[in-house]
Amino acid sequence: MAANRESHNNLFYSNIILVITYSILFIFKFFYSIISNSLALQADAYDSLTDIAMYFVALIGIIYSNKKPNEKFPYGYYRIENIISLIFSIFIFITAYNIITESISTIYDTINGKEKIIHVSSDIMMFLLISLTITILSSLYLFVVGKKSKSPILMSEFKEKLFDNLISGTVIVGFVGSLFNFFMLDPIISLIISIFIIKGGYEIFLNSTKILLDAVIDFENRTELISIIESFPQLKKINKLDVRSYGRYLIIELDASLKKNFPLSQLEKIKDAILKKVQKNFPCIFKIILISRSEPQQIIRVAVPLKNNESTDSIISDHYGEASFFAIMDFKKESDGKKLINLSIKENKFKDVEKRKGILISEWLSSEKIDKIYLKKELNKGPKLIYKSNLVTISIINLQNLQDIINLELTNMN
């Protein structure tokens, strides 16, 4: 919770600083664009305006992320920022269109001898250099804060700022060209900047529309995400996993089959545990919706500690922690009984560990999603609790070899 609060505060104050910074830059850029008669600087001013819009929308999203969901808004208020983003994107398109038409008109007039004079002064050149410096420093600020807070949102904003550095640099190039009476460079640069403005507006429009239409997003770390969720032994199978975006936050909709006899009272607990583990790797995921089902168990996975590895003739070990091997078997329920469909014998990699040996073995076998383990003696409290929490049945037997266990399972319909 403390880490999430710190990340939230970093986002909030970072966006406040950036809104103020780029508002000041916009005012000065627009003012100097009028004085200098420069379309490129005007386009750069409107590019700063798109940044203001982006950070302002982000602020709204951060503020509303603290509002709790209710009956009318069960998913919260996160999509408010997408509605505002959609409105801003339309404004961006209109602005870019006006700059493009004026740039093309200026280029046409210049070709026909009606050159548009750009007025260059030391004040304007000084401001352009200061503006570029501020843009570079804001990029570095986003990078440092993003790295420190491990925020993918801030790191994404840092990458966007790299384009702003390029745009501010080209505006300076245009003014340098004007010093040598090469005024054609200004509308050309203005045209190029407009294309970047349209690109930014299109991305905002597309992302906002997808989210408002509740589209499933293509989560690039999907394999890693599934692997984390599958590590929970209480889940037998992931039937479906969708990732949806609400504002700048992500929600996982997880349809999973739970282990047989999973207590419904533990459902919220397992959901919170999954979310906590997922958020360590993906802080942008803030909620998991778990759709659970308990299907008839067709496959039963059984584990047995062994002294040796002689296939079905292997001797059952008297001591759980000292077992050299563990057999893991899958039995399939059929209409006329059970059938052994898989047998693997794995080396006990914790045999020579001095401390917590039993606990480590129990955690390992639980991660293999076993349903039952046969033992000759009762377990200590620690390993026993791990099996209990993972709904693994412990059966105490007095049998000699693995084939005896197989015969017992084949005659047992449970």
Order of alpha helices (4+ residues) and beta strands (2+ residues): alpha-alpha-alpha-alpha-alpha-alpha-alpha-beta-beta-alpha-beta-beta-beta-beta-alpha-beta-alpha-beta-alpha
